[in-house]
Amino acid sequence: MSETKLRIVTSQKPKEKPSADNLQFGKQFTDHMFTMNYVAGKGWMDPRITPYQPITLDPAAMIFHYGQTVFEGLKAYRTQDGRVKLFRPTQNLLRLNQSSQRLSIPAIDEEQVLSYLKKLIELEKEWIPRKEGTSLYIRPFIVATEPNLSVAPSNLYTFMIILSPVGSYYAEGIHPVGIFVEDEYTRAVKGGTGTAKTAGNYSAAYKAQERATSKGYAQVLWLDGVEKKYIEEVGSMNVFFKINGEIVTPELNGSILEGITRKSIIELLRKWGIPCIERKISMEELYKASQAGQLEEAFGTGTAAVISPIGEMNWQHHQMIINEKKTGDLSKKLYDTLTGIQTGLIPDDMNWTVDI
């Protein structure tokens, strides 16, 4: 990084902070944002915190034409005694660089960027809501900004971090959601960009999500793109199943996003001595387990929702009701433990949190 001195320009017109009772996910933003730029041959430069504001890009900026961009999502939490914690931020920055590598975007200095993020959070700490179940969502992202219509990696990039106070991602909260199993459209295949957090992965899923929503379901469950047989992930979450006392989650296969909440759940389960297997699992196997009364729980995991129990699945017109559409004991325990660690209610003996 060619320049590491952080410039800070504070806002002279602070916004009115929203009520913690009416927070919508990703709709309101704080007073400040972080930005730095990359120039080929010179590296990342001019790190700065400035008032939140629109950005100006050339109409030929390559992000508009070829979608060269990556992003991350993490949260800052307020403890009962007023402290501020981040949850495994180094894992997010590591994954950002892994996504960048897949999209031919230059890597950031993870340690340096974490120090900039801490400064931004310090400046915006009064935006972190105090109500239970709320947090400050953190969105780092990189876009290609070179004005050039050549089909090649950009020589110019902008890296930004914006912040948004949020409540629950799903209106249902910790209550079970309905999932539609998608067997027509494809999310990703091995060798593609499924393991990267890049914009096109999400917009390409909109049509399937529209289909699920029209049928009354909250999310899509994706199957593998080759055989349309094996379970991969839910639209914004990794997915776990409790089958006859054993926890099963699809193994990472080159097309599934390696979720940080997923990783944390697996580590917690193994610490508790609960069998957790990463392997291929087909919808046929899951359906048979459901029919036999062995599908005890199902839940999604992700930064936005943390734990989202699944109460119903629709696969090829087969309706699968899970745990009478009630939140399972394990789902609740995992949610309480993870959010307890994140907010300081439970001692962090996993060394996952970072104090600001």
N, C-alpha and C positions, 0 to 999 in steps of 0.2 A: 504494500500500500504506500503510495508515494507521499501522501500527506496524512498525518494521523492526528493533528491538532483539531479538536472539535470546536466549531464555532456555534454559539448559542445566541439566537435572536428571539426574545420573548414577545408574546402577543400583547398589544396595548388594548385589545378589545376582547376580553375573556367572554366566552359564551355562557349562557345559563345552563347549568348542569341539569340533566333530566332526572325525574323522580325514579327511584329504584323500583317503584311499583309498576312502572309502565315501560320498561326497557324492551325494545325489540332487537333481535339479533342483527348487528351490523347496519343499523340505520342512523345512529348518532356517532359523532366523532369528536375527539378532544381538541384542545386549543393548538396543539403543536404536532409536528411530524419530523421524522428524521430523513435526510437525503444525502447520498453521495453519488459521485459519477465515476465512470470508467472510460478511459481512452486507451485504445490498443497501443502498446509500446510504452505507456506511462503508468498504467495500473489504476487502482481505485484512488480517488482524491477528493478533496474538499468535503469532508464529513461535516454536516451541519444540522442543527435543530432550528427550525423556523416556525412561524405561525402556520397553522393548517390553511392550505390555499390550493386553488386549481393549479394545474401544471400545463405548460404549453409545449406541444410537440409538432414537428413538421408533418404535414400530411403524408409525406413519404417515409415517415419513421417505420422501421421494419417490423415493429410489434404489430402494427395495423394490418400488415400484409402476410406475414409468415408465422405470427404467433409465438415468437421466441420469447418466452417468459416463464418464470417459476415463482412460487410463493410458498409461504408457511403459515401456520396458525398455532398460537400458544396463548397462555393467559397469565395475568397477574391477579393474585388473590389478596384480600384483606383479612387479617386474623382478628380475633375478638379483641385483642389488646392493641390493635391499630397498626401492627407491623404489615409489611408488604412482602409477598413471596412469589417467586416464579417457579414453575414446575418443569424440571428437566430441560432448561432452555438450550443447553449445549447439544442435546439430541436433535432439537429442531434445526439449529444452525448447521449441524453435521448433515442432516437430511437435505437442507437447502442446497448445500454444496454437491450432494449426490445428484439431486435433480438438475442442478446447473451443468454438471458433467455430461448428463444425458442430452441436454439441450445445447451443448457447445457454448455455454456461458462461463466467463471467468469466475474462479472461486473467490470468495471473500475470506478475510482473516477472521475465523470464528471467535477467537478470544477478544480481538479488538472490537468486533461488532457487538459482542455481549456487553462490553464496557459502555459502548454508545447507547445500547438499549437500556441499560441501568440508569444512565443519565436522563434519558427521555422519560422513563417511568418515575424517577425522582421528581422531575418537573411537573408531571401530570398525576401525581399520586392522589390528589383530591378528587380525581375523576373515578377512582376505583370505588364502586358502590359497596356499601356495608351490609346490605340485606343478604340473608342466607340464600344460596343458590345463584348469586350474581358474581360477576368478575369483570376484569378489563381484558377484552380480547385484543390480541396483538397480531397484526398482519404485516410481516415483512414480505417484500416482493421485488423482483428485478424485471425490467422491461428493456428490450432492444430499441435504441433511439436513433441510430444512424439513418439519415434520409437517403435511402438507396433501395432500388427495386430489384437488385441482383439477388438471386436465390443463393445466399451464403450467410454464414454467421456475421452478426453485426460487429462493427469496430467500436461502437459506443453503447453504453448501458447506463441506466439509472437504477439505483437501489434505494428503496424507500421503506419506512416503517410507519404505519398509521395505527391508531388506537381507538377502540370503541367499547364503551361500557355496555354490558350485555346481561340479559337474564337467561332463561332456558332456551336452548336451540329449538326444541319441539314444544308446541303448546301443551302437549301431554306431560311434559316434564319427565319424572321417573316412572310414570305410568306406561304400561305396554302400548306399543304402536303396532299397526298392521303393515305387512310387507307383501309386495307383489313380486313374484319370481319372474324375471324377464327372460324369455326364451327366443326372442326375435332379434333384438339389437345386441351389439357386442360392445363391451366397455374397453377391453384391452386384450392383447395377446403377448406371449413371451417374445421379447425382442423389441416390443413397441415402447410406449411411454407410460405404461400402467404403473411402473414403480416410481415415477416422478410426479411431483405436485406441479402440474402445468395446466394452464387454462383450458386448452383444448379437450383434456380428459373430461372436464366438467360440462362444458357446453355441448359436447357430443352426447351427453347423457340426458339432455333436456327432453328429447322426444320420448324416451322410455319413462321418464318421470311424469310427463304429461299423461301418459297412458295409465300409470299407476294411480295418479291423483284422480283421474276420471272415474276410476273404479273404487275410490274411497280409501286408498292406501297411502300411508305416509312416506314410504320409501320403496326403492327398487332393490331387489337382491339379484346380483349379476352372476351368471354362470360363465364357465370358461368359453372362450371365443372360438374354439376348434370343434368340440363335440357337443357343446351346449348341455353338458352333463354334470360337471363338477362345480360346486359352490366356490365363489371367489370372495366377493365382499358386497356390503350394502353401499348405496350411493355415496354417503359421506362417512362411512364407518367400516371397520373390520367387524367380523361376526364370530360368535362363539355359540356352541350348543352343549347342553348337558344331556347326555344320552346314557341312561342306565347307570348314573352315578359318575360317569367319566366326562370330563370337559374336552371337547374337540373343537379345533379351529383350523381353517384351511392353511396349509403350509405355504410359505412364501415360495413363489414359483416363477418369478420373473415378470409377472403381470399384476401382482397384488401390491398395493402400497404398504410399506412397512410402518405401521402405525406406532406412535410412541405410547399412546394409551394401551394399545394391544400388547406391546412389549411389557409395560408395567403390570398389566393384568396377569400375564403369564408368570412373571416373576413373583407376584403376590400369591398366586395359586400354588406354585411350587414351594414357596416358603411355608404355606399352610399345610403342605403335605397332600394337597388335592391333585389327583391325576389330571394332567393337562397334555393332550397329545396334539401335535401339529402334523396334519396329514391331509391327503385328498379325502374329500367327502362328497358323495354324489347326492343329488336331490332324491333319487330313488331310494338310497339308504335312509335318508332323513324321513322320507314319507313312510317307509316301512316301520321305522322306529316310532313315528307318531301313531300309526295304526295299531302298533303293539302296546301303546301306552308307555313307551320308554323314553320319549322326548320330553324331558322334565322341565327344561328351561331353554330359552334362547335370548341372546342380547347382543346389541351392537356396542362398539367402543370407539371413541374418538374425542379429540380435544373439545369440540363444540358441545356435544351432548354428554360427555364422560361415559356414562352407561345408559343405554336405552333398551329396556326390556322389550322383547317381541312377544306379542300375545296372539298373533294370527299370521299365517302365511297362506298365500294363494298360489298354487302351482298347477298349471294345466287344468284349471277349474276344480282342483281338489282344495278344499278349505281345511287347513290344519290349525286347530285351536290348541294353544300351548298354555299349560298351567291355568286353565279356565280364564285366560286373559288377565291373570293376576301377576303382579311383580313377584318373582321367585325369591326365596330366602338368600340364595347365593348372589343373585343380581343386586339385591339390596345391601348385602354385606360388602360386596365389592365397591358399590357406589359410596356407601358411608365411609369405608376405609380410605378410598382414594381421595374423595373430597375432604375428608378429615385431615389427611396428610397435607393436601394442597392449602388448606386454610389454617393449619396449625392446631387443630383440635385434637389430633392424634400425633404422638411423637414420630418424627421422621427417622426411623432406624434404617431406612433404605438409602439415605443420603440423596434424595431426589430433589429437594427444594433448595432454592437459592434466595437468601434474604437480600432485600434492596436497602 
